Amino acid sequence: MGGAEEKKAKGPSKNSFIQQKNKVAQLVFTPTCVGGTLAFFGLLFIVIGIVCTIIEGTVLQKELVYSDHTKSPSAQLGVEGGICSDPSACTCEDTSDSPCLVVFDIEEDMEGPVYFYYTLTNFYQNHRRYLGSKSDVMTNARFGDEGPGADPNAAVTSECTFSEIAYWVGTDGTVYHWDRGNGDDKAVYYYPCGMVARSAFNDTFRLWNETAWRDGQPAVGWTTAGISWEDGADSKYVSKSEEWLRANCYSLGEHDLGSGGFATSGFDESLADFSGTGDVATSRYHCWRNVSDETFRVWMRTALLSDFWKLHRIIPGGLKKGRYHLEVGLNFGVASFKGTKGVVLSNATPLGTNRQKLSVAYLVVGVFLLVGAIVIICLRLVRPKPKKPQVLYPVVKIKAPEAKAPRGGGGGGAR
């Protein structure tokens, strides 16, 4: 008895989900519903696109290409005071010890803040090997505890492919840039190292309006504050202390030993009087760039495409209509990869700077949705509404089983 009750208790589950008896609702896409939905979203996208177009109409933008490998530099360029009065017809040298002066006009007043970008073309920051050649240990200052004159830990420079050692210094103080003199020479390491850092854009710019240029007045005031993203940059890019720099930098403030200066290094002015210890026995780093500098942070945020803009300066007071003179220090070469260099001046709206592609995308999608809605509504009007199909379910009749005669017969007869 107990076994029979236990077997009976293990019957099928009464759960409606397990038995697939849940109620199910099926959506019916009627022409009215689909057409109305497409029309609503089509009109919404068109309105958004029109609003974006109106807002973008207030954005003023000036684009200049000052160095183009496809053009021959003007005879006036490459010398002190060389002038390119028509950037569309002339170009600056690729690199030069003398600045290039580019003259251009701004047709309307540009309300502040005005954003000053530099532009590069045909430069692939998204290349796999390029992206991997950097040292996060260096950029967030988690190194330098090996002691005076010691080589850095291998993990510090292991990711800096082809760009970890700046030069070698012999026992007599001779500097070897390419080949090591002998086994006693000591390496001086880039700080920061890696191809991403070492290829940082280093052209310099100064901007004057026509009056200030003629009267010898100061250039237009601009700032680097706020040009970099605030996505944890304060922890990703941390410079070593001034005390550490003065003790461990064999040289400081030069992009390449003997060819740069302090101006483009990004270090604080308190280090302007310090060019390095010059003693390889105690200092093993070539400190050429301040990693906490905002222009360096902008460069280290690599671009997705080969043609890109990067924010360089912000002009809070805006720019008035008129003629301007842009002095460019030509340090960054682009001829080797057949690229171009340029600048863009632009103000901004709540949507950012020029966003024509955004408004065009909204308008195109909105038009397509509206056209789809009109087509569906027209088909609904042309074709009659079909009759609702009748669903006929089969009827199964189950007959009761016939009664069988009992075995052995009814009454007994006389024998």
N, C-alpha and C positions, 0 to 999 in steps of 0.2 A: 504493500500500500504506500509506504513512504517513498519508494522508488518511483511509483506511478505519479504521485503528486509532484515530485521534483521534476520529472520529465515534462509534465504539463506546465509547470511554472516557467520553463525555458522556451516559451512560444515566441512568435515574431513580435518586434517592438511596436508599440502603439504610437510612437513619435511620428507626427505628420511630416516632418522634414525628411526623416529616413524613408518613410513610405511614399514620399513625393506627392503629398496631398495639399501642399500650400497653395493659396490662392495666387493666381498669376494675372497681371494686367498687361495687355498688349497695346502698344501705341499704334494709332491709326493715322498715317500721314496723309491727310486730305489736302487737295489743292489749295483750299482757303488758308489752312494752317501754314503750309510751306511757303506759299506766296506772301502771306502777311509777314512771316518771320524774316524772309529775305528782304522784303521792302523796308521793314523797320531798321534792320542792321545796315542796309545799303544807305538809307538816308542818314543814319547816325554817323557812318564813316565819312560820308560826303561833307556833313557839317563840320566834323573834326578836321578834315583836310582843308576846308575853306578857312577855318579859324587859324590853323597852323600856317597857312599861306599868308594870311593877313599879318600875323605876328612876325613871321620871317621877313615881311616887307620892311620892317624897321631895322633889320640887321644890315649894317654897312661893312663891307669887306674889301680889303685891298691885298691883292696877291702879286708878288714879285719873284722872279727867278733871276738871281744875280750871278749864278755860275752854271754854265751849260756846256757839256763836253762837245756838243754838236756845232757850237759856234766858235769862231776865232776871236780871241780877246782883242779889244780895240787897242790901237797904238797908244792911246792915252792912259790905258789901264796898266796896273802893276808898278806905277810910280807914285810918289807922294802927291796927293791931290788929284790923282786921276779920276775923271768924272765919266759916269755912264748916265747920260741924260735921258736915254730911251732904253729901259731894260729889255724891251721886246726886240731891239735891234743889236744891242751890244751885250757883252758878258764880261765878268771879272775873270781874273786868272783863277786856276784851280787852287793853288796855294802860292803865297808870296809873303816876303818880309814886309812889304809895304801895304797899307790898307787900300781898299777900293771904296770909292765914294759913289753911291747910287742916289740919283735925284729923282723924285717922283712927286706927284700931286695927289692931294685928297680933295675930292670934289664937294663933299658935304661934311658938316661938323659931325664928329663921332663922339657921342656921349660916353662918359666913363662908366665902369671900367672898360678899357680897351685891352684886348689880349694880343700879345705879340708872340707868334709861333715861328719856329724855323721848320722848314720842310726838306725832306730828302726823298729821292726816287731811286729805285733799283737797289735798295739796301735791304738785304734779307735778314732782319733780326730774328725771324722765326726759324732759321735753319737749326736742325737738331744739334749739330756739333757746336754751333755758336751759343745756343741757349745753355748747354751744359758746361761751358767754360767760364765758371765763376766760383768764388769761394764765399759761401754764406757765413762761414766761421769768421772770415776777415771782416765782412761788412757789418756784422753785429758785435765786433770787438771781443770775441771769445778766443783770443790767442795772445801771444806775447809774454807768457810767463816762463819761457825756457831759460831766461837769464841773459846777462849781457854777452854779446858776441856769439851766441849759440845759434845754430840753424833752427828754423821753426819746425814744429812737429810736422811729420809727413802728411797728416790729415788736413793741415791748414792749406796747403798748396796743391794737393793731389788732383783736384778738379780743374785747376787752372791750366788747361792744355796749351802748350806752346807759349805760354805767357806768364810763367811763374818767376823766372829769373830776369832781372833788369840788366845786370852786367856782372863781370868778375873784377875783383880788385887784387892785384898782386901784392907780394910782401913789400915791394918798393913803392906802393901807392899807384902803380899804373893801372888804368881802367881798360878792360877788354870787353867790348860790346858783343862780340860774336863768338870767339873761340877762347877757351880757357888757356891761359899761358902755361901753367904747370899745376901739378897736384896740390901745391901749397896755396894757390889762389883761393879766395873766399868769395862765395856768391852773395850778391845783394839782391833781395827779393822785392818785387813790386808790392806795394800796399796802396790800394787794393790790386789784386791780380785777376787774371782771366780775360778772355777776348771781349766779353761784354763790357767790362769796365775799361779796358785799354783802348777800345774804339770809341770812347765817349766823344760826343760832338763838342768841339772846342773853338769854333769860330766866335769872334767877339763882335758886339754891335754897340754903336752910339748913335742917337737920333737927335737932330736939331730941326726946328722950324726955320724958315727963311730969315726972319729977323734975328734970331739968336745966332744963326750961322754967320751972318754978316757982321754982327756986333761983337762976336767972340764971347757970347754968353754961355752959361752951362747948358749941357744937353738936357733933353726931356727927362723928367724924373720918372723912374719906374722901380718896381720891387720884385723880388723873388718869393715873398711871403705868400703862401697859399697856392703855389703852382703845382705842388705834388699831391698825390692822393693820400688820404689819411687812413689807409687800411693797414694799420699797425706799422707804419713806416718808422715811428720812433723807436721801435724795438728791433726792426730789421736792419736799419742803417744807423749804427752808433759809432762815433769816432772815438779813438783812443784819447786819453787825457793829454793836455798840453805837456805835463811833466813827462809822460811816457814818450811823446813825440820828440821832445828835446833830448831824451836819453837814448832812443833807439833808431832814429832816422839818420842814416848816412847822408842822405840828401833829401830836401823838402821843397815842394812848390814848383816842380818842373815836370812837364808832360814827358819829355825825353831829356836825359841828362845833357845839359849844355845847349838846349834849344828852346826852352820854355821860360816861364817866369812865375811869379807869385800870383799875378792877377787872375789867372784862370784856374787856380788850384782850389779855390773855395774855402781855404783856411781862414781863421779869424785874424784880424789885423794885429793881434798881439804876437803873432808868429812872423810878422813881416821882416823882422830883423834876424831871423834864423833861417839859414839855408842848409842846415845839416851839420852833423858832427865831423864828417870827413874821416872818421876813425872806424875802420872796418873791424877792428878788434873788439869794439863794444857795440857797434851799431850795424845791423844787417838788413835794413829796410830802406827802399827808395819810396818815400812817402810823397807821392805825386798828386794825390787828390783827396779832399775831405769827403768821406763817405756819407756824412750827415748833411752835406750841401743839397739844397732842394733841386738844383739843376741836375746833379748827379742822380738823384732819386728818380727824376723824370726819365732820364736816359735808361736806367736799369729796368724800368717797366717796359719790357720789349714789345714792339709793335707786331700786330698780326699779319699785316700786309707789307709788301716791299716799298710801297709809296705811302708816306705817313707825315703827319704833323706832330710836333711836340711843343708844348707850352714852355716858353722861355722867360717871359717877363709879363708883368701886369702894369698898365698905365692907369692909375686910379682917376686922374683928372680928365681923361679923354684927350682928344685931338681936335683942333680947330681946322676949318677948311683952309687950304693953302698949299704951298710948296714945302717939301721936307728933304733933308739931306741925311742919308744913312751911311755911316762909316762902318765898313765891314773889315775885321781882321781875318785874313784868309789863312787859317791853320788846318782845316779839315779837308782832306783830299777826296774827291769823288771821281776823278778821271779814271782811276784804276778799275772801277766797276761800272763805268759808263753811266754815272748818275748825274743828278742835278741838285743844286742847293738853292733855297729860296726862303722868303719870309712871307708871313700873312699877318695883317692887322685886321682885327675884327672886334666889334662889340658883341653883346650877348642879350638874349631875352630869357624869360623863364624856361624856354625850351632849350637853351644853350645858344651856341653860335649858329651858323648857317645850317639849317636842317631841311633843305629842299627835298631830299629823297624821302624824308618822313612824310611830308605833306602829299607828295606825288603817290606814295604807296597807299595812303588812306584814300585818296581820290580814286585811284585805279580799282582798288578792292571794292569801294562803295559803288562805283559804276557797274562793275561786274555783278554784284549782288542785286542791284536794282534792275538790270537787264534780265537777270534770271527770274526775278519776281514778275516782271511784265510778261515774259514768255509763258510762265505757268498760268497767270491769270487769263491771258489770251486763249490758251488752249482750253482752259476751263469754260470760257464763254462760247468757244466755237463748237466744242464737242459736248453733246448732251451728257447729263449725269447718268452714269450707268446704274441699272437697277441693282438693288442690294441682293447679292446672291443668297439663295436659300440653301441652307445646310440640312440635308436629309440624313437622319441617323437610321441605321438598320434596326428593324424591330425583330427581336429574337423571341419566339414563343417556345416555352418549355412545357411539354406535355407531362402530366403526372404518370408515373409508371403504372401499368395494369396490375391488378391483384392476381396473384398466382393461387391456384387451387391447392389446398393442403394435401400433403402426402398421406396415403393410407385410407382415404375415404371418410365419409361422415358417420352413419349409423351402422351397426353390425347386424347381419341377417342370420337366419337359423342355419345352422350347419347340418 
